Amino acid sequence: MPFVLQLIVAFFLLAGSFFALMGSIGLWRFNDFFMRLHGPAKATTLGVGSVLIASMLYFSFTTGSLRLHELLITLFLVISAPVSAYMLSIAAKKEASRERSARQ
């Protein structure tokens, strides 16, 4: 495996680990549901996507054929995570307004 490819794979692994860690810390540290939703939806998506890109590069080189499984997983993750975060925020907003109206 060429040294340049090793550096690229290492970069994506380190970047992915950093963003996944930041998303997890955001989930732990933030107080409100909406702020807690923001950390994993943004940073963890980028982190897992970077690790999958590193995996795709490594296994494409070692097997000699293009590996698209990881690319498809990354694409699905990038599409589905923001949509699910949006749906959770809409549901929480409706629940909060329902609780406010029940108190009045």
VEXDREN-2710 file (C-alpha; in Angstrom, 1 decimal):
% VEXDREN-2710
k/r/px/py/pz
1/MET/0.0/0.0/0.0
2/PRO/1.5/3.4/-1.0
3/PHE/2.4/5.8/1.8
4/VAL/0.2/8.5/0.3
5/LEU/-2.8/6.3/0.5
6/GLN/-1.9/5.3/4.1
7/LEU/-1.9/9.0/4.9
8/ILE/-5.2/9.6/3.3
9/VAL/-6.8/6.7/5.1
10/ALA/-5.3/7.8/8.4
11/PHE/-6.6/11.3/7.8
12/PHE/-10.1/10.1/7.2
13/LEU/-10.0/7.8/10.3
14/LEU/-8.7/10.6/12.5
15/ALA/-11.1/13.1/11.2
16/GLY/-14.0/10.7/11.6
17/SER/-13.0/9.8/15.1
18/PHE/-12.7/13.5/16.0
19/PHE/-16.2/14.4/14.7
20/ALA/-17.8/11.3/16.2
21/LEU/-16.2/12.3/19.6
22/MET/-17.4/15.9/19.3
23/GLY/-21.0/14.7/18.4
24/SER/-21.0/12.4/21.4
25/ILE/-19.7/15.2/23.7
26/GLY/-22.3/17.5/22.4
27/LEU/-25.0/14.9/23.2
28/TRP/-23.6/14.6/26.7
29/ARG/-23.0/18.3/27.5
30/PHE/-26.0/20.1/26.0
31/ASN/-29.0/20.7/28.3
32/ASP/-32.0/21.0/26.0
33/PHE/-33.4/18.3/23.7
34/PHE/-33.1/20.5/20.6
35/MET/-29.4/21.2/21.4
36/ARG/-28.8/17.6/22.1
37/LEU/-30.3/16.6/18.8
38/HIS/-27.9/18.9/16.9
39/GLY/-24.7/17.3/18.0
40/PRO/-25.3/13.7/16.7
41/ALA/-27.2/14.8/13.7
42/LYS/-24.3/16.9/12.3
43/ALA/-21.0/15.9/13.8
44/THR/-21.6/12.1/14.1
45/THR/-22.9/11.9/10.6
46/LEU/-19.7/13.5/9.3
47/GLY/-17.6/11.2/11.6
48/VAL/-19.2/8.0/10.6
49/GLY/-19.1/9.1/6.9
50/SER/-15.4/9.8/7.1
51/VAL/-14.6/6.4/8.7
52/LEU/-16.6/4.7/6.0
53/ILE/-14.7/6.6/3.3
54/ALA/-11.5/5.5/4.8
55/SER/-12.7/1.9/4.8
56/MET/-13.8/2.2/1.2
57/LEU/-10.3/3.5/0.2
58/TYR/-8.5/0.8/2.1
59/PHE/-10.5/-2.2/0.9
60/SER/-10.7/-0.9/-2.7
61/PHE/-6.9/-0.9/-2.8
62/THR/-6.3/-4.2/-1.0
63/THR/-8.8/-6.2/-3.0
64/GLY/-8.0/-4.5/-6.3
65/SER/-11.7/-3.8/-7.1
66/LEU/-13.8/-0.8/-6.4
67/ARG/-15.9/-1.2/-3.1
68/LEU/-19.1/0.7/-3.2
69/HIS/-20.8/-0.8/-0.1
70/GLU/-19.3/1.9/2.1
71/LEU/-20.2/4.6/-0.3
72/LEU/-23.8/3.5/-0.3
73/ILE/-23.9/3.4/3.5
74/THR/-22.4/6.9/3.6
75/LEU/-25.0/8.2/1.1
76/PHE/-27.8/6.6/3.1
77/LEU/-26.5/8.1/6.3
78/VAL/-26.1/11.6/4.9
79/ILE/-29.6/11.5/3.6
80/SER/-31.4/9.8/6.5
81/ALA/-29.7/11.4/9.6
82/PRO/-30.8/15.1/8.9
83/VAL/-34.3/13.9/8.0
84/SER/-34.7/11.9/11.1
85/ALA/-33.4/14.8/13.2
86/TYR/-35.9/17.1/11.6
87/MET/-38.7/14.7/12.3
88/LEU/-37.7/14.3/15.9
89/SER/-37.6/18.1/16.3
90/ILE/-41.0/18.5/14.8
91/ALA/-42.4/15.9/17.1
92/ALA/-40.8/17.4/20.2
93/LYS/-42.1/20.9/19.2
94/LYS/-45.6/19.6/18.8
95/GLU/-45.4/17.8/22.2
96/ALA/-44.1/20.9/23.9
97/SER/-47.0/23.0/22.5
98/ARG/-49.4/20.3/23.5
99/GLU/-48.1/20.4/27.1
100/ARG/-48.3/24.2/27.2
101/SER/-51.9/24.2/26.0
102/ALA/-52.8/21.5/28.6
103/ARG/-51.3/23.7/31.4
104/GLN/-53.4/26.7/30.4
END
